[in-house]
């Protein structure tokens, strides 16, 4: 009889987690250049990977919610390539990188789940690249809305949407005012 693995990638890595921490909204989990020591799981909350641009605005590279994996591509890097910030109060579970790599090397099913997950991330990244290539703020916001259920987050988090679509908060607010 063949056993079928029904656990998700998140659940499989969660079984390997060794510590949990709670982060308040706006807290920093890791910084650009920090050594990669852990794979991070987000059981609750919302986290963002951001890069600070030369004109001091932020570009969001990844946004994940509950039951997600954060910065999974860093599993194969020596140092983080961006900052990780809590978009809202979040719980974070850490799996030591050596333990993660060992599990992937000894468990082909887990490695396959990770490959499928990373392929999905590549697809989402390509969609974001297409959105960021659009010239107008209106076009970028239209695509973001279509990808996110046509609903904006609460007003206090609008600057995060601006970061995701690669514009300044001021340009975002002007576009919202124009639409009213």
C-alpha positions as a printed Julia matrix, in Angstrom:
180×3 Matrix{Float64}:
   0.0    0.0     0.0
   1.28   3.49   -0.91
   0.83   6.25    1.65
  -0.3    9.56    0.18
   1.11  12.72    1.76
  -1.72  15.17    2.26
   0.28  17.7     4.31
   1.03  21.01    2.62
   4.56  22.34    2.28
   3.81  24.77    5.1
   2.59  21.97    7.4
   5.59  19.79    6.61
   8.06  22.57    7.45
   6.0   23.58   10.51
   6.75  20.16   11.99
  10.46  21.05   11.79
  10.13  24.49   13.43
  12.06  25.04   16.64
  11.05  28.48   17.85
   8.24  31.01   17.54
   8.21  34.74   17.99
   5.48  37.4    17.84
   6.08  40.6    15.93
   4.16  43.85   16.29
   3.08  45.66   13.14
   6.08  47.45   11.63
   8.64  45.23   13.38
  11.7   44.0    11.52
  12.32  40.26   11.29
  15.51  40.42    9.24
  17.62  42.95    7.38
  19.37  43.03    4.03
  22.76  41.36    4.46
  21.87  39.33    7.56
  23.14  35.74    7.37
  20.49  33.17    6.43
  20.02  31.08    9.56
  16.37  30.05    9.3
  13.46  29.39    7.01
  10.52  31.45    8.28
   6.91  30.27    8.47
   4.02  32.63    9.11
   1.24  30.83   11.03
  -0.67  34.1    11.56
  -0.43  37.67   10.36
   1.08  39.28    7.28
   4.74  39.85    6.4
   6.44  41.74    3.57
   9.86  41.47    1.97
  10.93  44.98    0.99
  13.87  46.66   -0.64
  14.61  50.32    0.07
  15.1   52.2    -3.19
  17.58  55.05   -3.74
  14.9   57.75   -3.27
  14.01  56.19    0.13
  10.73  54.6    -0.9
  10.16  50.88   -0.49
   9.43  48.28   -3.13
   7.58  45.22   -1.84
   9.08  42.05   -3.31
   6.82  39.57   -1.51
   3.72  39.8     0.66
   2.55  36.7     2.53
  -0.27  36.01    4.94
  -1.17  33.27    7.37
   0.0   29.71    6.62
   2.76  30.97    4.31
   6.5   30.66    3.92
   8.56  33.87    3.87
  11.76  34.38    1.87
  11.92  30.71    0.85
  14.41  31.42   -1.95
  16.87  32.48    0.75
  17.05  28.85    1.82
  19.74  28.56   -0.87
  21.58  31.83   -0.15
  24.18  32.89    2.39
  22.66  36.32    3.12
  19.21  37.89    2.84
  18.73  40.2    -0.14
  16.07  42.45    1.42
  14.35  43.37    4.69
  11.39  41.47    6.19
   8.78  43.58    7.99
   5.56  42.73    9.79
   2.68  44.4     7.92
   0.46  43.59   10.9
   0.88  41.73   14.18
   2.31  38.36   13.15
   3.5   35.04   14.5
   6.72  33.69   12.99
   8.09  30.15   13.34
  11.73  29.45   12.46
  13.21  26.28   11.0
  17.01  26.23   11.11
  18.36  26.36    7.55
  20.57  23.28    8.1
  17.56  21.3     9.29
  15.51  22.49    6.28
  18.22  21.56    3.79
  18.72  18.17    5.43
  14.99  17.41    5.27
  14.89  18.39    1.59
  17.88  16.17    0.83
  16.41  13.14    2.55
  12.74  13.54    1.58
  12.03  13.65   -2.18
   8.33  14.35   -1.55
   9.2   17.44    0.47
  11.66  18.58   -2.2
   8.96  18.12   -4.84
   6.49  20.2    -2.79
   9.1   22.95   -2.52
   9.77  22.87   -6.28
   6.05  23.18   -7.03
   5.77  26.04   -4.55
   8.76  27.87   -6.05
   7.33  27.43   -9.55
   4.17  29.16   -8.32
   6.27  31.97   -6.85
   8.01  32.42  -10.22
   4.59  32.72  -11.87
   3.44  35.34   -9.32
   6.71  37.23   -9.72
   6.23  37.38  -13.48
   2.73  38.78  -13.0
   4.16  41.45  -10.69
   6.89  42.27  -13.25
   4.2   42.76  -15.89
   2.31  45.06  -13.53
   5.44  47.08  -12.68
   6.17  47.52  -16.4
   2.91  49.41  -16.87
   3.53  53.13  -17.29
   0.58  54.68  -15.47
  -0.33  54.59  -11.81
  -3.95  53.95  -12.83
  -3.0   50.86  -14.86
  -0.85  49.46  -12.05
  -3.6   50.0    -9.5
  -6.17  48.38  -11.81
  -4.0   45.24  -12.08
  -3.32  45.18   -8.32
  -7.05  45.46   -7.63
  -7.83  42.64  -10.08
  -5.21  40.4    -8.45
  -6.38  41.21   -4.91
 -10.15  40.98   -5.14
 -10.87  44.64   -5.93
 -10.54  45.61   -2.25
  -8.01  47.95   -0.73
  -6.65  47.26    2.75
  -7.58  49.63    5.58
  -6.49  53.24    5.01
  -3.47  52.98    7.34
  -1.93  50.35    5.05
  -2.36  52.11    1.7
   1.36  52.97    1.66
   2.01  49.22    1.47
  -0.08  48.97   -1.71
   1.95  51.84   -3.16
   5.09  49.86   -2.31
   3.72  46.76   -4.04
   2.96  48.61   -7.26
   6.25  50.51   -7.24
   5.02  54.08   -6.78
   5.28  56.71   -4.08
   2.52  56.91   -1.49
   1.76  60.44   -2.75
   1.17  59.19   -6.32
  -1.06  56.45   -4.93
  -3.14  58.91   -2.88
  -3.51  61.22   -5.91
  -4.81  58.29   -7.99
  -7.33  57.35   -5.3
  -8.5   60.98   -5.1
  -8.88  61.07   -8.9
 -11.09  57.95   -8.77
 -13.54  59.44   -6.27
